[in-house]
């Protein structure tokens, strides 16, 4: 997400090599990256990945990317300059451009970055029926995605920033019409944002039900759970995304979140872990296939979040839960269970 904006190509390649040399096997990108989204940098993350990918055995790297959902603002992504939708023409153009930027002939996992229909997104947690709008039918979206699979350009399908309603619609339509099923949901999940997954999506993901894996993004809540933003005047905080781009992911910087983060950091240190290691482990639940970390640098927490010896025990997991309940993050809409 930061490659091509905050990070140089050299830094990105160092991070990639370190990750894949230490048993990481999935690389998640998107046509809109890096973020925050800018016309002049859009697609740079893919372009940086391209030369590094050529140095690797292709089938040892799982490439996951994303097609943009509905937007009337992102007019630079499509040749017609009319924003983005999740329909056949948009999906086809997105896939073709992604393949070219990445320098590969297939995508392992193609995800819808955010829905074509209205859903609460990126800090908006309450559904507002007044914002309902017409959208591309689920069946039409899935048929278009099926077409790029038949062409050999995509292997598997996933969704992102999706709700239980949307996931079940895709599941039902795939079964009804014999179309490819979605295999993953990429949603925000961390010690600060737990309820959307733990309350309802986890039941869908269960192997005995729909058997869909969660790819948890922002497991460190935009870096907040590393503890580096506890002092926003520090040089470390100023160099981070939330310091460089005021207002970006500010939902993680609310006062109660800071109180909880401080307690989580203390708990991590008591167990001999860096905060990043501890949060990456303690946010793991059944149904989670992978946690996606964005590292700004290897020195500044990157290596600490890499290879983690062992796991956390039941007692420590309970302590994490108690911190959330004592601070009562629900009052700040960070939806902590």
C-alpha positions, 0 to 999 in steps of 0.5 A, spaced: 500 500 500 505 504 501 510 502 495 510 507 490 509 513 495 512 512 501 517 507 499 522 506 494 523 500 489 529 498 493 525 498 500 520 494 497 524 489 494 528 488 500 521 487 504 519 482 499 525 478 499 525 478 507 518 476 507 518 470 502 525 468 504 521 467 511 515 463 509 511 468 507 507 466 500 502 471 498 503 478 496 496 482 496 496 488 491 490 492 488 489 496 482 488 503 486 495 502 490 499 506 493 494 509 498 492 514 499 489 514 492 492 519 487 492 519 480 499 520 479 501 514 483 496 509 481 498 503 479 506 504 482 505 498 487 504 493 481 510 496 477 514 496 483 512 488 484 514 487 477 521 486 477 522 483 483 517 478 481 521 476 475 527 474 480 522 469 483 519 462 481 512 464 479 508 458 482 511 460 489 508 467 489 501 467 490 499 474 487 492 477 490 490 483 487 483 487 487 478 490 482 475 497 484 468 497 486 463 503 485 467 509 485 465 516 481 471 519 483 476 514 481 476 516 473 483 515 472 483 507 472 479 506 466 480 508 459 473 512 458 474 516 465 467 515 467 469 512 474 469 504 476 463 499 477 464 491 478 461 489 471 464 485 465 467 491 461 470 494 468 473 487 470 476 485 464 480 492 463 482 492 470 485 485 469 488 486 463 492 492 466 493 489 472 497 483 468 501 488 464 503 492 470 505 486 474 508 482 468 505 476 469 500 472 465 495 470 471 492 472 477 492 467 483 486 471 487 482 476 484 478 480 489 472 485 489 476 491 493 469 494 495 462 492 493 458 495 487 452 497 492 452 501 498 455 499 504 458 502 510 466 503 508 472 505 512 470 507 518 463 508 517 460 502 521 452 503 521 448 502 515 444 508 512 438 505 508 438 513 505 444 511 501 442 505 498 443 506 490 442 501 484 448 496 483 450 491 478 446 485 480 450 479 483 449 474 478 452 479 473 458 480 477 460 473 478 458 471 471 464 477 469 469 474 474 467 467 471 469 469 464 476 471 466 477 465 470 475 461 463 480 465 459 486 463 464 487 470 467 485 468 474 484 462 478 480 464 484 475 469 486 474 473 493 471 479 496 473 485 500 470 490 505 464 485 504 458 484 509 455 477 511 449 479 506 453 480 500 457 474 501 451 469 502 448 472 495 455 470 492 455 463 495 447 462 493 448 465 486 454 460 485 451 454 487 444 456 483 448 457 477 454 453 477 459 459 477 465 459 481 465 460 488 468 465 492 474 463 496 476 468 501 474 475 504 479 480 505 476 485 511 479 489 517 480 485 523 484 486 529 484 487 536 481 494 535 476 491 530 473 485 532 465 484 532 464 485 524 468 478 523 467 475 530 459 476 530 457 474 524 462 472 518 466 467 522 460 463 522 460 463 514 467 462 514 467 455 518 469 449 514 462 446 516 458 452 513 461 456 507 468 454 508 471 461 506 477 464 508 478 471 512 484 475 509 485 480 515 487 486 513 490 492 518 491 486 523 495 492 526 490 497 525 494 501 521 500 501 525 497 503 531 497 497 535 505 497 534 504 503 539 508 508 535 502 513 535 502 513 542 506 519 542 504 523 535 510 528 536 515 522 536 519 522 529 517 515 528 509 517 528 511 523 524 514 518 519 508 513 519 502 513 514 498 516 519 503 522 521 504 523 513 497 523 511 493 527 517 486 524 517 487 518 514 485 512 518 484 517 524 478 512 526 484 508 530 487 514 533 481 515 538 482 516 545 479 510 547 483 506 542 490 509 545 488 507 552 487 500 549 493 500 545 497 502 551 495 496 555 496 492 549 503 494 548 505 493 556 502 486 555 506 484 549 512 487 553 511 482 559 511 476 554 517 478 551 514 480 544 514 486 540 507 489 540 507 488 532 508 480 534 503 480 539 498 483 535 499 479 529 498 473 533 493 475 538 488 477 533 488 470 530 482 466 530 479 460 527 477 461 520 482 466 519 487 464 513 492 469 513 493 476 516 496 481 511 501 486 514 504 493 510 511 494 513 513 501 512 520 499 513 524 493 516 528 496 521 522 500 524 518 494 526 518 490 520 523 484 522 519 484 529 513 482 525 516 477 521 518 470 524 514 469 530 516 463 535 511 459 538 504 463 539 500 466 545 496 461 550 489 461 552 490 466 558 494 471 554 488 471 549 483 472 555 487 478 557 487 481 550 479 480 551 479 483 558 483 490 556 478 491 550 472 490 555 475 494 560 476 500 555 469 499 552 471 500 545 464 500 543 463 507 545 468 509 540 465 505 534 471 501 533 466 495 535 470 491 539 467 485 542 
